[in-house]
């Protein structure tokens, strides 16, 4: 939130940024709820989840889409990587960890849900979905 949020808020303005953030937050919760329901119906274990990490993953996706060629330098992997590649790699890592059940106390599908709902909203704002917005958001 601290790293990517200010850039997106400056680009979109506070109202659109707030709508985007909460849309990702709710989407992350809904996806996690569906995944947890499916796991429980199959006799699996479910732990309560709380947090805003799904919305932060939505912001990560938005940053990668709005500023795709910005180089990011990670603390534990000190090699510059373009934001667009980082987002794809991190999304694939979350999908792998979620499907394999690795780190079962982390809501990986909430993270992916935040990214998915964020993608849908950006595509909507850009006029790329069958339902058209009242106006097209720049970038």
N, CA, C and O atoms as a GROMACS GRO file, in nm:
protein
  556
    1UNK      N    1   0.084  -0.119   0.000
    1UNK     CA    2   0.000   0.000   0.000
    1UNK      C    3   0.088   0.125   0.000
    1UNK      O    4   0.066   0.219  -0.076
    2UNK      N    5   0.188   0.123   0.086
    2UNK     CA    6   0.277   0.237   0.099
    2UNK      C    7   0.363   0.255  -0.026
    2UNK      O    8   0.392   0.368  -0.066
    3UNK      N    9   0.403   0.146  -0.087
    3UNK     CA   10   0.496   0.154  -0.200
    3UNK      C   11   0.425   0.189  -0.332
    3UNK      O   12   0.476   0.271  -0.408
    4UNK      N   13   0.311   0.128  -0.359
    4UNK     CA   14   0.245   0.146  -0.488
    4UNK      C   15   0.126   0.241  -0.482
    4UNK      O   16   0.092   0.305  -0.582
    5UNK      N   17   0.063   0.252  -0.368
    5UNK     CA   18  -0.058   0.332  -0.354
    5UNK      C   19  -0.045   0.478  -0.394
    5UNK      O   20  -0.129   0.527  -0.470
    6UNK      N   21   0.057   0.549  -0.348
    6UNK     CA   22   0.067   0.691  -0.383
    6UNK      C   23   0.077   0.717  -0.534
    6UNK      O   24   0.021   0.815  -0.583
    7UNK      N   25   0.147   0.632  -0.605
    7UNK     CA   26   0.160   0.649  -0.750
    7UNK      C   27   0.025   0.633  -0.820
    7UNK      O   28  -0.010   0.709  -0.910
    8UNK      N   29  -0.050   0.534  -0.776
    8UNK     CA   30  -0.182   0.510  -0.836
    8UNK      C   31  -0.281   0.618  -0.798
    8UNK      O   32  -0.363   0.660  -0.880
    9UNK      N   33  -0.274   0.665  -0.674
    9UNK     CA   34  -0.365   0.771  -0.632
    9UNK      C   35  -0.338   0.900  -0.708
    9UNK      O   36  -0.432   0.971  -0.746
   10UNK      N   37  -0.210   0.931  -0.732
   10UNK     CA   38  -0.178   1.050  -0.812
   10UNK      C   39  -0.227   1.035  -0.956
   10UNK      O   40  -0.273   1.132  -1.016
   11UNK      N   41  -0.218   0.915  -1.009
   11UNK     CA   42  -0.259   0.890  -1.147
   11UNK      C   43  -0.411   0.897  -1.163
   11UNK      O   44  -0.461   0.961  -1.255
   12UNK      N   45  -0.484   0.830  -1.074
   12UNK     CA   46  -0.628   0.817  -1.086
   12UNK      C   47  -0.707   0.923  -1.010
   12UNK      O   48  -0.821   0.953  -1.045
   13UNK      N   49  -0.648   0.978  -0.907
   13UNK     CA   50  -0.721   1.066  -0.815
   13UNK      C   51  -0.774   0.984  -0.698
   13UNK      O   52  -0.794   0.863  -0.709
   14UNK      N   53  -0.797   1.052  -0.588
   14UNK     CA   54  -0.840   0.982  -0.466
   14UNK      C   55  -0.971   0.906  -0.480
   14UNK      O   56  -0.980   0.793  -0.431
   15UNK      N   57  -1.075   0.961  -0.545
   15UNK     CA   58  -1.201   0.886  -0.554
   15UNK      C   59  -1.186   0.753  -0.629
   15UNK      O   60  -1.234   0.650  -0.581
   16UNK      N   61  -1.120   0.754  -0.744
   16UNK     CA   62  -1.103   0.629  -0.820
   16UNK      C   63  -1.011   0.532  -0.747
   16UNK      O   64  -1.034   0.411  -0.748
   17UNK      N   65  -0.907   0.585  -0.683
   17UNK     CA   66  -0.817   0.499  -0.607
   17UNK      C   67  -0.893   0.429  -0.495
   17UNK      O   68  -0.875   0.309  -0.474
   18UNK      N   69  -0.976   0.503  -0.424
   18UNK     CA   70  -1.052   0.445  -0.313
   18UNK      C   71  -1.150   0.339  -0.362
   18UNK      O   72  -1.161   0.232  -0.302
   19UNK      N   73  -1.220   0.368  -0.471
   19UNK     CA   74  -1.312   0.269  -0.529
   19UNK      C   75  -1.234   0.145  -0.568
   19UNK      O   76  -1.278   0.033  -0.539
   20UNK      N   77  -1.120   0.161  -0.633
   20UNK     CA   78  -1.040   0.047  -0.677
   20UNK      C   79  -0.995  -0.037  -0.557
   20UNK      O   80  -1.008  -0.159  -0.557
   21UNK      N   81  -0.943   0.030  -0.455
   21UNK     CA   82  -0.892  -0.041  -0.337
   21UNK      C   83  -1.002  -0.125  -0.272
   21UNK      O   84  -0.981  -0.242  -0.242
   22UNK      N   85  -1.118  -0.065  -0.250
   22UNK     CA   86  -1.226  -0.138  -0.182
   22UNK      C   87  -1.288  -0.244  -0.273
   22UNK      O   88  -1.335  -0.347  -0.224
   23UNK      N   89  -1.289  -0.221  -0.403
   23UNK     CA   90  -1.336  -0.323  -0.497
   23UNK      C   91  -1.246  -0.446  -0.488
   23UNK      O   92  -1.295  -0.559  -0.485
   24UNK      N   93  -1.116  -0.425  -0.484
   24UNK     CA   94  -1.021  -0.536  -0.471
   24UNK      C   95  -1.036  -0.605  -0.335
   24UNK      O   96  -1.028  -0.727  -0.326
   25UNK      N   97  -1.058  -0.526  -0.231
   25UNK     CA   98  -1.074  -0.581  -0.096
   25UNK      C   99  -1.195  -0.672  -0.088
   25UNK      O  100  -1.186  -0.784  -0.036
   26UNK      N  101  -1.307  -0.626  -0.139
   26UNK     CA  102  -1.430  -0.707  -0.137
   26UNK      C  103  -1.414  -0.829  -0.228
   26UNK      O  104  -1.455  -0.939  -0.191
   27UNK      N  105  -1.355  -0.810  -0.345
   27UNK     CA  106  -1.332  -0.922  -0.437
   27UNK      C  107  -1.244  -1.028  -0.377
   27UNK      O  108  -1.270  -1.148  -0.393
   28UNK      N  109  -1.140  -0.986  -0.308
   28UNK     CA  110  -1.050  -1.082  -0.242
   28UNK      C  111  -1.127  -1.163  -0.138
   28UNK      O  112  -1.110  -1.285  -0.128
   29UNK      N  113  -1.209  -1.096  -0.060
   29UNK     CA  114  -1.289  -1.166   0.040
   29UNK      C  115  -1.387  -1.264  -0.020
   29UNK      O  116  -1.405  -1.375   0.032
   30UNK      N  117  -1.451  -1.226  -0.130
   30UNK     CA  118  -1.546  -1.315  -0.196
   30UNK      C  119  -1.477  -1.439  -0.253
   30UNK      O  120  -1.526  -1.551  -0.238
   31UNK      N  121  -1.364  -1.419  -0.318
   31UNK     CA  122  -1.291  -1.534  -0.374
   31UNK      C  123  -1.246  -1.627  -0.262
   31UNK      O  124  -1.258  -1.749  -0.274
   32UNK      N  125  -1.193  -1.571  -0.153
   32UNK     CA  126  -1.150  -1.655  -0.042
   32UNK      C  127  -1.267  -1.729   0.020
   32UNK      O  128  -1.253  -1.845   0.060
   33UNK      N  129  -1.382  -1.665   0.028
   33UNK     CA  130  -1.502  -1.730   0.081
   33UNK      C  131  -1.542  -1.849  -0.005
   33UNK      O  132  -1.575  -1.955   0.048
   34UNK      N  133  -1.540  -1.832  -0.136
   34UNK     CA  134  -1.575  -1.942  -0.227
   34UNK      C  135  -1.475  -2.057  -0.212
   34UNK      O  136  -1.515  -2.173  -0.203
   35UNK      N  137  -1.346  -2.025  -0.211
   35UNK     CA  138  -1.244  -2.130  -0.199
   35UNK      C  139  -1.257  -2.202  -0.065
   35UNK      O  140  -1.247  -2.325  -0.060
   36UNK      N  141  -1.280  -2.129   0.042
   36UNK     CA  142  -1.295  -2.191   0.174
   36UNK      C  143  -1.418  -2.281   0.177
   36UNK      O  144  -1.414  -2.389   0.236
   37UNK      N  145  -1.528  -2.238   0.116
   37UNK     CA  146  -1.650  -2.319   0.111
   37UNK      C  147  -1.625  -2.449   0.037
   37UNK      O  148  -1.670  -2.555   0.080
   38UNK      N  149  -1.554  -2.441  -0.074
   38UNK     CA  150  -1.522  -2.562  -0.152
   38UNK      C  151  -1.432  -2.654  -0.070
   38UNK      O  152  -1.453  -2.776  -0.069
   39UNK      N  153  -1.332  -2.599  -0.003
   39UNK     CA  154  -1.243  -2.681   0.080
   39UNK      C  155  -1.320  -2.751   0.192
   39UNK      O  156  -1.297  -2.869   0.218
   40UNK      N  157  -1.410  -2.679   0.257
   40UNK     CA  158  -1.487  -2.738   0.366
   40UNK      C  159  -1.582  -2.845   0.317
   40UNK      O  160  -1.602  -2.946   0.384
   41UNK      N  161  -1.640  -2.826   0.200
   41UNK     CA  162  -1.732  -2.927   0.147
   41UNK      C  163  -1.659  -3.055   0.110
   41UNK      O  164  -1.719  -3.162   0.105
   42UNK      N  165  -1.530  -3.044   0.085
   42UNK     CA  166  -1.450  -3.162   0.054
   42UNK      C  167  -1.384  -3.222   0.177
   42UNK      O  168  -1.301  -3.312   0.165
   43UNK      N  169  -1.422  -3.175   0.294
   43UNK     CA  170  -1.366  -3.228   0.418
   43UNK      C  171  -1.235  -3.164   0.458
   43UNK      O  172  -1.166  -3.213   0.547
   44UNK      N  173  -1.200  -3.055   0.394
   44UNK     CA  174  -1.075  -2.987   0.425
   44UNK      C  175  -1.085  -2.901   0.549
   44UNK      O  176  -1.191  -2.890   0.612
   45UNK      N  177  -0.974  -2.841   0.583
   45UNK     CA  178  -0.964  -2.754   0.700
   45UNK      C  179  -0.967  -2.609   0.654
   45UNK      O  180  -0.911  -2.574   0.550
   46UNK      N  181  -1.032  -2.525   0.730
   46UNK     CA  182  -1.035  -2.382   0.698
   46UNK      C  183  -1.008  -2.302   0.824
   46UNK      O  184  -1.058  -2.334   0.932
   47UNK      N  185  -0.929  -2.199   0.809
   47UNK     CA  186  -0.900  -2.109   0.919
   47UNK      C  187  -0.958  -1.972   0.886
   47UNK      O  188  -0.963  -1.933   0.770
   48UNK      N  189  -1.002  -1.899   0.988
   48UNK     CA  190  -1.054  -1.766   0.959
   48UNK      C  191  -0.943  -1.677   0.902
   48UNK      O  192  -0.826  -1.689   0.939
   49UNK      N  193  -0.982  -1.588   0.813
   49UNK     CA  194  -0.884  -1.497   0.754
   49UNK      C  195  -0.929  -1.354   0.777
   49UNK      O  196  -1.048  -1.323   0.782
   50UNK      N  197  -0.831  -1.268   0.790
   50UNK     CA  198  -0.859  -1.126   0.806
   50UNK      C  199  -0.740  -1.050   0.750
   50UNK      O  200  -0.626  -1.097   0.758
   51UNK      N  201  -0.767  -0.936   0.695
   51UNK     CA  202  -0.658  -0.853   0.645
   51UNK      C  203  -0.692  -0.787   0.514
   51UNK      O  204  -0.799  -0.808   0.457
   52UNK      N  205  -0.599  -0.707   0.469
   52UNK     CA  206  -0.619  -0.630   0.346
   52UNK      C  207  -0.520  -0.669   0.239
   52UNK      O  208  -0.501  -0.595   0.142
   53UNK      N  209  -0.456  -0.784   0.254
   53UNK     CA  210  -0.353  -0.823   0.159
   53UNK      C  211  -0.409  -0.843   0.018
   53UNK      O  212  -0.338  -0.818  -0.079
   54UNK      N  213  -0.532  -0.887   0.006
   54UNK     CA  214  -0.592  -0.903  -0.126
   54UNK      C  215  -0.603  -0.770  -0.198
   54UNK      O  216  -0.579  -0.763  -0.319
   55UNK      N  217  -0.639  -0.665  -0.126
   55UNK     CA  218  -0.646  -0.532  -0.186
   55UNK      C  219  -0.507  -0.483  -0.224
   55UNK      O  220  -0.491  -0.417  -0.327
   56UNK      N  221  -0.408  -0.514  -0.143
   56UNK     CA  222  -0.271  -0.474  -0.175
   56UNK      C  223  -0.222  -0.547  -0.300
   56UNK      O  224  -0.150  -0.489  -0.381
   57UNK      N  225  -0.261  -0.671  -0.317
   57UNK     CA  226  -0.226  -0.743  -0.440
   57UNK      C  227  -0.297  -0.681  -0.561
   57UNK      O  228  -0.242  -0.680  -0.671
   58UNK      N  229  -0.417  -0.630  -0.541
   58UNK     CA  230  -0.484  -0.556  -0.648
   58UNK      C  231  -0.405  -0.431  -0.685
   58UNK      O  232  -0.395  -0.398  -0.803
   59UNK      N  233  -0.351  -0.362  -0.586
   59UNK     CA  234  -0.268  -0.245  -0.613
   59UNK      C  235  -0.140  -0.284  -0.686
   59UNK      O  236  -0.095  -0.213  -0.776
   60UNK      N  237  -0.083  -0.397  -0.648
   60UNK     CA  238   0.036  -0.446  -0.717
   60UNK      C  239   0.006  -0.470  -0.864
   60UNK      O  240   0.084  -0.430  -0.951
   61UNK      N  241  -0.105  -0.534  -0.893
   61UNK     CA  242  -0.144  -0.558  -1.031
   61UNK      C  243  -0.163  -0.426  -1.105
   61UNK      O  244  -0.116  -0.410  -1.217
   62UNK      N  245  -0.232  -0.331  -1.044
   62UNK     CA  246  -0.256  -0.201  -1.107
   62UNK      C  247  -0.124  -0.130  -1.137
   62UNK      O  248  -0.108  -0.071  -1.243
   63UNK      N  249  -0.032  -0.136  -1.044
   63UNK     CA  250   0.098  -0.072  -1.066
   63UNK      C  251   0.168  -0.136  -1.185
   63UNK      O  252   0.225  -0.066  -1.269
   64UNK      N  253   0.164  -0.268  -1.193
   64UNK     CA  254   0.226  -0.337  -1.306
   64UNK      C  255   0.160  -0.304  -1.439
   64UNK      O  256   0.226  -0.304  -1.542
   65UNK      N  257   0.031  -0.274  -1.436
   65UNK     CA  258  -0.039  -0.237  -1.560
   65UNK      C  259  -0.020  -0.090  -1.596
   65UNK      O  260  -0.007  -0.056  -1.713
   66UNK      N  261  -0.017  -0.004  -1.496
   66UNK     CA  262  -0.005   0.140  -1.522
   66UNK      C  263   0.139   0.183  -1.547
   66UNK      O  264   0.165   0.276  -1.623
   67UNK      N  265   0.232   0.115  -1.481
   67UNK     CA  266   0.374   0.149  -1.492
   67UNK      C  267   0.454   0.022  -1.524
   67UNK      O  268   0.540  -0.018  -1.445
   68UNK      N  269   0.428  -0.040  -1.638
   68UNK     CA  270   0.483  -0.174  -1.664
   68UNK      C  271   0.635  -0.182  -1.672
   68UNK      O  272   0.692  -0.286  -1.642
   69UNK      N  273   0.700  -0.076  -1.712
   69UNK     CA  274   0.844  -0.082  -1.733
   69UNK      C  275   0.926  -0.023  -1.620
   69UNK      O  276   1.049  -0.015  -1.630
   70UNK      N  277   0.861   0.019  -1.513
   70UNK     CA  278   0.933   0.069  -1.396
   70UNK      C  279   1.010  -0.047  -1.335
   70UNK      O  280   0.956  -0.156  -1.316
   71UNK      N  281   1.136  -0.024  -1.305
   71UNK     CA  282   1.220  -0.128  -1.247
   71UNK      C  283   1.201  -0.132  -1.095
   71UNK      O  284   1.206  -0.029  -1.028
   72UNK      N  285   1.178  -0.251  -1.044
   72UNK     CA  286   1.166  -0.272  -0.900
   72UNK      C  287   1.289  -0.346  -0.851
   72UNK      O  288   1.340  -0.435  -0.919
   73UNK      N  289   1.336  -0.309  -0.734
   73UNK     CA  290   1.452  -0.376  -0.674
   73UNK      C  291   1.406  -0.433  -0.541
   73UNK      O  292   1.368  -0.359  -0.450
   74UNK      N  293   1.408  -0.564  -0.530
   74UNK     CA  294   1.364  -0.631  -0.408
   74UNK      C  295   1.479  -0.644  -0.310
   74UNK      O  296   1.595  -0.659  -0.351
   75UNK      N  297   1.449  -0.640  -0.184
   75UNK     CA  298   1.553  -0.647  -0.081
   75UNK      C  299   1.623  -0.783  -0.083
   75UNK      O  300   1.746  -0.789  -0.076
   76UNK      N  301   1.546  -0.891  -0.092
   76UNK     CA  302   1.604  -1.024  -0.082
   76UNK      C  303   1.650  -1.080  -0.216
   76UNK      O  304   1.714  -1.185  -0.221
   77UNK      N  305   1.620  -1.010  -0.323
   77UNK     CA  306   1.659  -1.052  -0.457
   77UNK      C  307   1.704  -0.926  -0.531
   77UNK      O  308   1.630  -0.871  -0.612
   78UNK      N  309   1.828  -0.880  -0.502
   78UNK     CA  310   1.871  -0.747  -0.550
   78UNK      C  311   1.905  -0.742  -0.699
   78UNK      O  312   2.017  -0.708  -0.737
   79UNK      N  313   1.808  -0.775  -0.782
   79UNK     CA  314   1.823  -0.765  -0.927
   79UNK      C  315   1.703  -0.684  -0.977
   79UNK      O  316   1.589  -0.718  -0.944
   80UNK      N  317   1.726  -0.580  -1.056
   80UNK     CA  318   1.612  -0.502  -1.104
   80UNK      C  319   1.522  -0.584  -1.195
   80UNK      O  320   1.570  -0.658  -1.281
   81UNK      N  321   1.392  -0.570  -1.176
   81UNK     CA  322   1.295  -0.643  -1.258
   81UNK      C  323   1.181  -0.547  -1.293
   81UNK      O  324   1.135  -0.470  -1.208
   82UNK      N  325   1.136  -0.551  -1.417
   82UNK     CA  326   1.025  -0.465  -1.459
   82UNK      C  327   0.899  -0.503  -1.382
   82UNK      O  328   0.875  -0.621  -1.355
   83UNK      N  329   0.820  -0.404  -1.349
   83UNK     CA  330   0.698  -0.426  -1.270
   83UNK      C  331   0.607  -0.529  -1.335
   83UNK      O  332   0.548  -0.612  -1.265
   84UNK      N  333   0.593  -0.524  -1.467
   84UNK     CA  334   0.502  -0.617  -1.535
   84UNK      C  335   0.546  -0.762  -1.515
   84UNK      O  336   0.462  -0.850  -1.500
   85UNK      N  337   0.676  -0.787  -1.516
   85UNK     CA  338   0.725  -0.924  -1.496
   85UNK      C  339   0.713  -0.966  -1.350
   85UNK      O  340   0.681  -1.081  -1.320
   86UNK      N  341   0.738  -0.872  -1.259
   86UNK     CA  342   0.726  -0.902  -1.118
   86UNK      C  343   0.583  -0.942  -1.082
   86UNK      O  344   0.561  -1.038  -1.008
   87UNK      N  345   0.486  -0.869  -1.137
   87UNK     CA  346   0.345  -0.898  -1.109
   87UNK      C  347   0.309  -1.038  -1.158
   87UNK      O  348   0.243  -1.114  -1.087
   88UNK      N  349   0.350  -1.072  -1.279
   88UNK     CA  350   0.320  -1.204  -1.334
   88UNK      C  351   0.386  -1.313  -1.251
   88UNK      O  352   0.322  -1.413  -1.217
   89UNK      N  353   0.513  -1.295  -1.218
   89UNK     CA  354   0.584  -1.397  -1.139
   89UNK      C  355   0.522  -1.413  -1.000
   89UNK      O  356   0.506  -1.525  -0.951
   90UNK      N  357   0.488  -1.302  -0.937
   90UNK     CA  358   0.430  -1.310  -0.803
   90UNK      C  359   0.291  -1.373  -0.808
   90UNK      O  360   0.254  -1.450  -0.720
   91UNK      N  361   0.214  -1.341  -0.912
   91UNK     CA  362   0.083  -1.404  -0.929
   91UNK      C  363   0.095  -1.555  -0.949
   91UNK      O  364   0.018  -1.632  -0.892
   92UNK      N  365   0.192  -1.597  -1.030
   92UNK     CA  366   0.214  -1.740  -1.051
   92UNK      C  367   0.261  -1.809  -0.923
   92UNK      O  368   0.221  -1.922  -0.895
   93UNK      N  369   0.344  -1.741  -0.846
   93UNK     CA  370   0.388  -1.796  -0.718
   93UNK      C  371   0.269  -1.815  -0.624
   93UNK      O  372   0.256  -1.919  -0.560
   94UNK      N  373   0.182  -1.716  -0.616
   94UNK     CA  374   0.062  -1.726  -0.532
   94UNK      C  375  -0.028  -1.840  -0.577
   94UNK      O  376  -0.081  -1.914  -0.495
   95UNK      N  377  -0.045  -1.854  -0.708
   95UNK     CA  378  -0.128  -1.963  -0.761
   95UNK      C  379  -0.067  -2.098  -0.725
   95UNK      O  380  -0.138  -2.189  -0.683
   96UNK      N  381   0.063  -2.111  -0.742
   96UNK     CA  382   0.131  -2.237  -0.709
   96UNK      C  383   0.118  -2.269  -0.560
   96UNK      O  384   0.085  -2.382  -0.524
   97UNK      N  385   0.143  -2.171  -0.476
   97UNK     CA  386   0.132  -2.194  -0.332
   97UNK      C  387  -0.012  -2.225  -0.290
   97UNK      O  388  -0.034  -2.307  -0.201
   98UNK      N  389  -0.108  -2.162  -0.354
   98UNK     CA  390  -0.248  -2.188  -0.322
   98UNK      C  391  -0.293  -2.327  -0.363
   98UNK      O  392  -0.361  -2.396  -0.288
   99UNK      N  393  -0.254  -2.368  -0.483
   99UNK     CA  394  -0.296  -2.499  -0.535
   99UNK      C  395  -0.228  -2.612  -0.459
   99UNK      O  396  -0.290  -2.715  -0.432
  100UNK      N  397  -0.100  -2.594  -0.425
  100UNK     CA  398  -0.027  -2.701  -0.357
  100UNK      C  399  -0.055  -2.705  -0.207
  100UNK      O  400  -0.021  -2.803  -0.141
  101UNK      N  401  -0.116  -2.600  -0.154
  101UNK     CA  402  -0.144  -2.598  -0.010
  101UNK      C  403  -0.025  -2.558   0.073
  101UNK      O  404  -0.029  -2.569   0.196
  102UNK      N  405   0.081  -2.512   0.009
  102UNK     CA  406   0.198  -2.465   0.082
  102UNK      C  407   0.161  -2.337   0.156
  102UNK      O  408   0.086  -2.254   0.104
  103UNK      N  409   0.212  -2.322   0.275
  103UNK     CA  410   0.179  -2.208   0.361
  103UNK      C  411   0.027  -2.198   0.377
  103UNK      O  412  -0.034  -2.097   0.341
  104UNK      N  413  -0.032  -2.302   0.430
  104UNK     CA  414  -0.178  -2.312   0.436
  104UNK      C  415  -0.243  -2.205   0.524
  104UNK      O  416  -0.365  -2.187   0.519
  105UNK      N  417  -0.165  -2.134   0.604
  105UNK     CA  418  -0.224  -2.029   0.687
  105UNK      C  419  -0.227  -1.894   0.615
  105UNK      O  420  -0.267  -1.793   0.673
  106UNK      N  421  -0.185  -1.892   0.489
  106UNK     CA  422  -0.188  -1.770   0.408
  106UNK      C  423  -0.303  -1.782   0.309
  106UNK      O  424  -0.320  -1.887   0.246
  107UNK      N  425  -0.380  -1.678   0.294
  107UNK     CA  426  -0.496  -1.680   0.204
  107UNK      C  427  -0.452  -1.645   0.061
  107UNK      O  428  -0.478  -1.536   0.011
  108UNK      N  429  -0.385  -1.740  -0.003
  108UNK     CA  430  -0.332  -1.717  -0.137
  108UNK      C  431  -0.441  -1.683  -0.237
  108UNK      O  432  -0.421  -1.600  -0.326
  109UNK      N  433  -0.557  -1.746  -0.224
  109UNK     CA  434  -0.664  -1.720  -0.319
  109UNK      C  435  -0.728  -1.583  -0.295
  109UNK      O  436  -0.787  -1.526  -0.387
  110UNK      N  437  -0.718  -1.531  -0.175
  110UNK     CA  438  -0.762  -1.393  -0.152
  110UNK      C  439  -0.670  -1.298  -0.228
  110UNK      O  440  -0.716  -1.200  -0.288
  111UNK      N  441  -0.540  -1.326  -0.226
  111UNK     CA  442  -0.445  -1.244  -0.302
  111UNK      C  443  -0.478  -1.247  -0.450
  111UNK      O  444  -0.482  -1.144  -0.517
  112UNK      N  445  -0.501  -1.367  -0.500
  112UNK     CA  446  -0.536  -1.381  -0.642
  112UNK      C  447  -0.671  -1.316  -0.673
  112UNK      O  448  -0.689  -1.259  -0.780
  113UNK      N  449  -0.764  -1.325  -0.579
  113UNK     CA  450  -0.894  -1.260  -0.598
  113UNK      C  451  -0.882  -1.109  -0.605
  113UNK      O  452  -0.951  -1.045  -0.685
  114UNK      N  453  -0.795  -1.052  -0.523
  114UNK     CA  454  -0.771  -0.908  -0.530
  114UNK      C  455  -0.714  -0.868  -0.665
  114UNK      O  456  -0.752  -0.766  -0.722
  115UNK      N  457  -0.623  -0.950  -0.716
  115UNK     CA  458  -0.566  -0.923  -0.849
  115UNK      C  459  -0.671  -0.937  -0.958
  115UNK      O  460  -0.678  -0.855  -1.050
  116UNK      N  461  -0.753  -1.041  -0.948
  116UNK     CA  462  -0.855  -1.066  -1.050
  116UNK      C  463  -0.958  -0.953  -1.054
  116UNK      O  464  -0.990  -0.901  -1.160
  117UNK      N  465  -1.009  -0.916  -0.938
  117UNK     CA  466  -1.109  -0.809  -0.934
  117UNK      C  467  -1.048  -0.676  -0.977
  117UNK      O  468  -1.114  -0.594  -1.041
  118UNK      N  469  -0.921  -0.654  -0.942
  118UNK     CA  470  -0.853  -0.534  -0.988
  118UNK      C  471  -0.841  -0.530  -1.140
  118UNK      O  472  -0.862  -0.425  -1.201
  119UNK      N  473  -0.807  -0.643  -1.199
  119UNK     CA  474  -0.797  -0.652  -1.344
  119UNK      C  475  -0.931  -0.621  -1.410
  119UNK      O  476  -0.938  -0.546  -1.508
  120UNK      N  477  -1.037  -0.679  -1.356
  120UNK     CA  478  -1.171  -0.656  -1.412
  120UNK      C  479  -1.207  -0.508  -1.406
  120UNK      O  480  -1.259  -0.453  -1.503
  121UNK      N  481  -1.180  -0.442  -1.294
  121UNK     CA  482  -1.215  -0.301  -1.282
  121UNK      C  483  -1.132  -0.214  -1.376
  121UNK      O  484  -1.185  -0.120  -1.436
  122UNK      N  485  -1.004  -0.243  -1.390
  122UNK     CA  486  -0.921  -0.166  -1.483
  122UNK      C  487  -0.970  -0.185  -1.626
  122UNK      O  488  -0.979  -0.088  -1.702
  123UNK      N  489  -1.001  -0.308  -1.663
  123UNK     CA  490  -1.052  -0.332  -1.798
  123UNK      C  491  -1.185  -0.260  -1.819
  123UNK      O  492  -1.211  -0.207  -1.927
  124UNK      N  493  -1.269  -0.258  -1.718
  124UNK     CA  494  -1.396  -0.186  -1.726
  124UNK      C  495  -1.371  -0.036  -1.747
  124UNK      O  496  -1.430   0.026  -1.835
  125UNK      N  497  -1.283   0.020  -1.665
  125UNK     CA  498  -1.253   0.163  -1.676
  125UNK      C  499  -1.193   0.198  -1.812
  125UNK      O  500  -1.211   0.310  -1.861
  126UNK      N  501  -1.123   0.105  -1.871
  126UNK     CA  502  -1.062   0.130  -2.003
  126UNK      C  503  -1.160   0.105  -2.117
  126UNK      O  504  -1.126   0.126  -2.234
  127UNK      N  505  -1.281   0.060  -2.085
  127UNK     CA  506  -1.381   0.034  -2.188
  127UNK      C  507  -1.358  -0.095  -2.263
  127UNK      O  508  -1.403  -0.109  -2.377
  128UNK      N  509  -1.288  -0.191  -2.202
  128UNK     CA  510  -1.253  -0.317  -2.268
  128UNK      C  511  -1.350  -0.431  -2.238
  128UNK      O  512  -1.329  -0.542  -2.286
  129UNK      N  513  -1.454  -0.405  -2.162
  129UNK     CA  514  -1.553  -0.508  -2.129
  129UNK      C  515  -1.684  -0.476  -2.200
  129UNK      O  516  -1.704  -0.363  -2.246
  130UNK      N  517  -1.774  -0.573  -2.209
  130UNK     CA  518  -1.903  -0.546  -2.276
  130UNK      C  519  -1.982  -0.433  -2.211
  130UNK      O  520  -2.057  -0.363  -2.279
  131UNK      N  521  -1.967  -0.415  -2.080
  131UNK     CA  522  -2.036  -0.307  -2.011
  131UNK      C  523  -1.946  -0.186  -2.015
  131UNK      O  524  -1.831  -0.192  -1.970
  132UNK      N  525  -1.994  -0.077  -2.068
  132UNK     CA  526  -1.911   0.041  -2.087
  132UNK      C  527  -1.930   0.141  -1.973
  132UNK      O  528  -2.043   0.166  -1.930
  133UNK      N  529  -1.820   0.199  -1.925
  133UNK     CA  530  -1.832   0.303  -1.822
  133UNK      C  531  -1.883   0.433  -1.883
  133UNK      O  532  -1.887   0.448  -2.005
  134UNK      N  533  -1.922   0.526  -1.798
  134UNK     CA  534  -1.970   0.656  -1.847
  134UNK      C  535  -1.857   0.732  -1.917
  134UNK      O  536  -1.883   0.810  -2.009
  135UNK      N  537  -1.736   0.711  -1.874
  135UNK     CA  538  -1.620   0.773  -1.938
  135UNK      C  539  -1.502   0.679  -1.922
  135UNK      O  540  -1.500   0.594  -1.833
  136UNK      N  541  -1.404   0.696  -2.006
  136UNK     CA  542  -1.285   0.611  -2.002
  136UNK      C  543  -1.181   0.678  -1.913
  136UNK      O  544  -1.149   0.795  -1.931
  137UNK      N  545  -1.130   0.602  -1.818
  137UNK     CA  546  -1.026   0.653  -1.729
  137UNK      C  547  -0.894   0.653  -1.804
  137UNK      O  548  -0.860   0.556  -1.870
  138UNK      N  549  -0.819   0.761  -1.793
  138UNK     CA  550  -0.692   0.768  -1.866
  138UNK      C  551  -0.594   0.664  -1.813
  138UNK      O  552  -0.598   0.626  -1.696
  139UNK      N  553  -0.507   0.620  -1.901
  139UNK     CA  554  -0.405   0.518  -1.873
  139UNK      C  555  -0.474   0.392  -1.839
  139UNK      O  556  -0.409   0.291  -1.811
   0.00000   0.00000   0.00000
